[in-house]
Amino acid sequence: MPKRNPTKSQRAVMELLDQGLPVEQIANSLGKSALAVKKQLNRIKRRVREGRIAPSPLPIERAANEPRIYLAGFDVFRRDAKEHGEHLKQLCRDRGFIGLYPLDGQVPSSLQTQDAARWIYAANIELIRSADIVMANLDDFRGSGEPDSGTAFEVGFAAALGKPVWAYRSNEGTLAQRVEAAATGSNGAYCAGGYLIEDFGLSVNLMLACSAQLVVGGPAACLDAIRSKVDEGTPVFGGLGLAKR
């Protein structure tokens, strides 16, 4: 059977997929049902495998060859969150990755506040499920020693799915060094709130440190480390790692 280029409808679906959008958002953008989009994607993938479609190049083929990285972090709360997201995605593209940024989806304007929150949650969960790797910004957020709670949740969810988790911090200071001690006891130092400051020589809580490969540096350094592992053909899993960049 001769190969052919994708139809206009197929290209529209594949281009949105290539942007990292989940099925529900693709359906919303095209005015279709999620079920119809899923069926269309399955048909496209089958025809690609069978060699019946031969675009140059196929977005879905690029997606198959380029690891998809979910960009977790409190960067979504920056004043320039959208612009920073584009910067992070460009860093990914420069290294042969597809960056999935939590703010890529457009929240339907008809949704009320809490419904909008649930929509964002569901969209981000779908993005994480679709990702090959999760990369998280674990710098302190709104307090010494504590990363963003939403990011911590996403790291845990990715770990539960068995996905490789990479993270970065701007410095290698340990929790014990960064959190001010207000008192000491037989078990160690306590913060002003009266809680023990864990001291395992780690820069973040052990549940994060043991589930992620941590790079000291920024997102570019972390992506470089991931790229290096991918090029070596070695597993990108592993926690308690510490690489200075």
C-alpha positions in Angstrom: 0.0 0.0 0.0 1.5 3.4 -1.0 2.4 5.8 1.8 0.6 9.1 2.0 0.8 12.4 4.0 -1.5 12.8 6.9 -4.9 14.6 6.4 -5.5 18.1 7.7 -7.5 16.6 10.6 -4.7 14.1 11.4 -2.1 16.9 11.3 -4.2 19.0 13.7 -4.3 16.2 16.3 -0.6 15.3 16.0 0.5 18.9 16.3 -1.4 19.4 19.5 0.0 16.0 20.8 3.5 17.2 19.9 2.9 20.2 22.2 2.5 17.9 25.1 -1.2 18.4 25.5 -3.3 15.6 27.1 -6.2 14.0 25.2 -8.8 16.0 27.0 -7.2 19.3 26.1 -6.8 18.2 22.5 -10.4 17.3 22.3 -11.4 20.7 23.8 -9.2 22.6 21.4 -10.7 20.7 18.4 -14.3 20.6 19.6 -14.3 16.8 19.7 -15.0 14.3 22.4 -12.1 12.7 24.2 -13.2 9.3 23.0 -13.1 10.4 19.4 -9.6 11.9 19.8 -8.4 8.7 21.4 -9.7 6.6 18.6 -8.2 8.9 16.0 -4.8 8.8 17.8 -4.9 5.0 17.9 -5.7 4.9 14.1 -2.8 7.2 13.4 -0.4 5.3 15.5 -1.4 2.0 13.9 -1.0 3.5 10.4 2.4 4.9 11.3 3.5 1.5 12.5 2.2 -0.1 9.3 4.1 2.4 7.2 0.9 3.8 5.6 1.5 7.4 6.7 4.8 9.0 5.8 4.9 12.7 6.7 8.2 14.6 6.8 8.6 14.5 9.7 5.6 13.2 11.7 5.1 14.9 15.0 4.0 11.6 16.5 7.3 10.1 15.3 9.3 12.9 16.9 7.4 12.3 20.1 8.2 8.6 19.9 11.9 9.3 19.6 12.3 12.3 21.9 11.8 11.7 25.6 9.0 13.8 27.1 9.9 15.6 30.3 7.3 16.9 32.7 8.7 20.2 34.2 7.6 20.2 37.8 8.2 23.2 40.0 7.0 26.3 41.7 8.0 28.2 38.5 4.2 28.3 37.7 3.9 30.9 40.5 6.4 33.3 39.0 5.3 36.7 37.6 6.7 35.6 34.3 5.5 32.0 34.6 4.4 31.7 30.9 7.7 33.2 29.6 9.8 31.0 31.9 7.9 28.0 30.8 8.8 28.7 27.2 12.4 29.1 28.3 12.3 25.7 30.0 10.7 24.1 26.9 13.4 25.6 24.7 16.1 24.2 27.0 14.5 20.8 26.4 14.3 21.3 22.6 17.9 22.2 22.5 18.8 18.8 24.0 16.4 16.7 22.0 13.6 16.5 24.6 10.0 17.6 24.6 9.2 19.7 27.6 5.7 19.4 29.2 4.9 22.6 31.2 2.0 22.6 33.6 0.6 25.9 32.3 0.4 24.8 28.7 -3.3 24.0 29.0 -6.0 26.6 28.7 -8.4 26.4 31.6 -12.0 26.7 30.3 -13.3 30.2 31.1 -16.7 28.8 32.1 -15.3 26.9 35.1 -15.7 28.3 38.7 -12.7 28.6 41.0 -12.7 25.1 42.6 -13.8 23.4 39.3 -10.9 25.2 37.6 -8.6 23.8 40.3 -9.8 20.3 39.7 -9.4 20.8 35.9 -5.8 21.9 36.4 -5.1 18.9 38.7 -6.5 16.4 36.2 -4.6 18.0 33.3 -1.3 17.9 35.2 -1.9 14.3 36.3 -2.5 13.4 32.6 0.7 15.2 31.6 2.8 13.3 34.2 1.3 10.0 33.0 2.2 10.9 29.4 5.8 11.8 30.4 8.9 9.6 30.2 10.8 11.6 32.9 9.8 14.1 35.5 12.3 16.9 36.3 11.5 18.9 39.4 12.7 22.3 40.8 13.3 21.4 44.5 14.7 24.7 45.6 13.2 26.1 48.9 9.8 27.7 48.4 8.0 30.0 50.9 10.3 28.8 53.7 13.7 27.5 54.5 14.2 23.8 53.8 10.8 23.1 52.2 10.2 22.7 48.4 6.8 23.4 46.9 4.2 21.0 48.2 2.6 20.6 44.8 5.9 19.7 43.3 6.6 17.2 46.1 3.2 15.6 45.3 4.1 15.3 41.6 7.5 13.7 42.4 5.7 11.2 44.6 3.1 10.5 41.9 5.8 10.0 39.3 7.8 7.7 41.6 4.6 5.6 42.2 4.2 5.3 38.4 7.8 4.0 38.2 8.9 7.0 36.1 12.5 8.3 36.4 12.6 11.5 38.6 15.4 14.1 38.3 15.5 17.2 40.4 17.7 20.3 40.8 18.6 22.7 43.5 20.7 25.9 43.3 23.0 24.8 46.1 24.0 21.7 48.0 23.4 22.9 51.5 21.8 20.3 53.8 18.5 20.7 55.6 20.4 20.9 58.9 22.5 23.8 57.5 19.6 25.7 56.0 16.9 25.4 58.7 17.6 27.6 61.7 17.7 25.7 65.0 15.8 27.2 67.9 16.6 24.5 70.4 18.5 21.2 70.8 17.6 17.9 72.4 18.8 14.4 72.8 17.7 13.6 69.2 19.2 16.7 67.6 18.1 20.2 66.7 14.6 21.6 66.6 13.1 24.4 64.6 11.2 27.4 66.0 8.0 25.4 65.6 9.3 22.6 67.9 9.9 20.0 65.2 13.0 17.9 64.7 15.3 19.0 61.9 16.2 15.8 60.1 19.9 15.4 59.6 20.8 12.7 57.1 23.2 14.9 55.3 20.6 15.4 52.6 19.5 18.7 51.0 15.8 17.8 51.0 13.5 15.5 52.9 14.6 11.9 52.6 11.4 10.9 50.7 12.4 13.3 48.0 16.1 12.6 48.1 15.6 8.9 47.9 13.2 9.1 44.9 15.1 11.5 42.7 18.5 12.0 41.1 19.5 15.4 42.4 21.6 17.8 40.4 23.2 20.9 42.0 22.6 23.7 39.5 19.7 25.0 37.4 17.4 23.3 34.9 20.0 23.4 32.1 22.5 21.5 34.2 19.8 18.9 35.1 18.8 18.5 31.5 22.5 18.1 30.5 22.8 15.3 33.1 19.7 13.6 31.8 20.9 13.9 28.2 24.3 12.4 29.2 22.6 9.4 30.8 20.3 8.9 27.8 23.2 9.1 25.4 25.1 6.5 27.4 22.2 4.2 27.3 22.3 3.8 31.0 19.1 3.9 33.2 18.0 7.4 34.3 16.4 6.1 37.5 18.0 6.4 40.9 17.7 8.5 44.0 20.3 9.8 46.5 22.5 10.8 43.6 24.2 14.2 43.8 25.9 15.7 40.8 27.5 19.2 40.8 27.2 21.2 37.6 
